[in-house]
Amino acid sequence: MTQQPPQIISSESPFAGDVFVKRHPALIERLVAVWPFAPGQRRALSELVEENVQGVIRPLPDSAADAGLWRDWGSGLYGQPWTSVPFLWAESFFYRRLLEATGYFEPGPWRGVDPFAPFKQAELAGEAVSAEITALDDVAALADDERGQALLLSSLWGNRADLGFQITAGRGIEASGLVADDSARLWELLRSEAGGTVALVADNAGSEMVADLVLIDHLLAHGLADQVVLHVKPSPYYVSDATLGDVADCLRALLHSKGKARAVGERLREAAALGRLRMRADAYFCAPFDFTAMPEGLRREFAPATVTILKGDLNYRRLAGDRWWEPTIPFAEVTDYFPGRVAALRTLKSDVIVGLETSTLAGLNAVPHWRTSGTHAVVQVRS
Ligand SMILES: O=P(O)(O)OC[C@H]1O[C@](O)(CO)[C@@H](O)[C@@H]1O
C-alpha cells in the first residue's frame, strides 16, 4: 500500500475544529428544543457540549454494553481535548456519547428513539423530496442512458441535503460542479458486468435516500444489477445518516406518491420480497475507523460485487482514510486495498480529497473553502 500521510486532527483544520466548537453545540441546542428530555438527559448533553468545547474526552460509563469495546478503540485518546485526536475517531465517538446521553441503548422509554428523527422527518416532508418525486415524471421521458445519468447525479447531489452539515453551512449554497467525473466509466462497468450484485453504501436519509432508491430501481429494472445490497447505519449517526427505519420511511413516501414515483416504490417493495434488494446494517458502519480496518464479513460482502458505490462525505473519508493526502494522488492508488471495484459519489464537505487533475486543483485553489463548502463534487471509480 502507498505510504500514508498523517490523519486529520481537528486542531489542524479550522473546518474540523468548528465541528466541535460550533456545530455540535448548535446540534445539541436543537435537540433540547424539540425533545421533552429529563434533567439527567439534559445534564449529560450539556456536559457533552462543555467537553467538546473546552474539556477532555471522557470514556463511556462502565455500565454501557460496549464500554469495553470503546475503551480499546479509544486507548490513548481519553483525557485529551476532542480537537487533539483524529477527527474521524472523535466525531464518531461524539455520536456514540450523544446516544448515551439520551438513553438510546438503555432499557426504558428512550431506548431505540432516534433523537434526529424530527429533523429527518421534516426533511422528508419538505420541498426537496416533493420536487424530486415530481421530477421523476419528467425524467421518464428521457432516453435510458440520459435517465440513468440524471438519476446518478440526483443521487450524488442529494448528498448536499446532509442535516449536520446544514446546521452551520446554511442553505442556499450554490453547486459549482463536478471536479472529477468518472461517471462514463461507472456506466461502462455496470453495462459490461450487467446482471451481478451492486453494493450501495448509503449516506443520508430523506431526499438523498429517495434519490438512492430511485437509482437502485433503475439498476434493477434495466438488468444492470440482478441484486442490490443497500448498506445503512445500525443506529442514528451524524444526524441524518440513514438507518433501516429511514429507508422504510423513504419507501413509504414513494409508495404514497403518484405517477412514476409510486411505480418505483412498488417495484422496490417487490424487489425486496424477491431478495433482489437486500438490506445490511453492519456494526462497523458506526465504528470510528476507516475502511482499511473493515472486518472480514464486510470484505466478503464487497469483494464479489460488480461495484461498491460509496455515498457521501463520511464514506469518502473512511475510504481515503481521512488523511492529508496530496490531492493529485490517483484515486485508484489510495483505494487499492478496498475489496473489489469501488465508486465514490461525494459532495466535498471536509478536507480530504484525492484523484484531482493538476489543472483542476490549480483552478480550485483560487476558490475559498472549496474542500468543505459542499459546492463541489466527485464521481470517482476504481474499476
Ligand atoms: O453526510 P455526509 O456527506 O457523510 O457528510 C457528513 C460530513 O459532515 C461532517 O460531519 C461535517 O461536515 C463531516 O465531518 C462529515 O464528513
The ligand as an SDF file (V2000), in Angstrom:
LIG
                    3D

 16 16  0  0  0  0  0  0  0  0999 V2000
  -23.4780   13.2380    5.1800 O   0  0  0  0  0  0  0  0  0  0  0  0
  -22.0790   13.2230    4.7080 P   0  0  0  0  0  0  0  0  0  0  0  0
  -21.9380   13.5690    3.2720 O   0  0  0  0  0  0  0  0  0  0  0  0
  -21.3570   11.9700    5.0500 O   0  0  0  0  0  0  0  0  0  0  0  0
  -21.3520   14.3960    5.4410 O   0  0  0  0  0  0  0  0  0  0  0  0
  -21.0760   14.3290    6.7650 C   0  0  0  0  0  0  0  0  0  0  0  0
  -19.9580   15.2580    6.9680 C   0  0  0  0  0  0  0  0  0  0  0  0
  -20.3710   16.2510    7.8140 O   0  0  0  0  0  0  0  0  0  0  0  0
  -19.3750   16.4940    8.7180 C   0  0  0  0  0  0  0  0  0  0  0  0
  -19.7670   15.9390    9.9180 O   0  0  0  0  0  0  0  0  0  0  0  0
  -19.0890   17.8910    8.8770 C   0  0  0  0  0  0  0  0  0  0  0  0
  -19.1450   18.4710    7.6300 O   0  0  0  0  0  0  0  0  0  0  0  0
  -18.1550   15.8170    8.1820 C   0  0  0  0  0  0  0  0  0  0  0  0
  -17.3020   15.6130    9.1560 O   0  0  0  0  0  0  0  0  0  0  0  0
  -18.7650   14.6450    7.5960 C   0  0  0  0  0  0  0  0  0  0  0  0
  -17.8850   14.0170    6.8100 O   0  0  0  0  0  0  0  0  0  0  0  0
  1  2  2  0
  2  3  1  0
  2  4  1  0
  2  5  1  0
  5  6  1  0
  6  7  1  0
  7  8  1  0
  7 15  1  0
  8  9  1  0
  9 10  1  0
  9 11  1  0
  9 13  1  0
 11 12  1  0
 13 14  1  0
 13 15  1  0
 15 16  1  0
M  END
$$$$
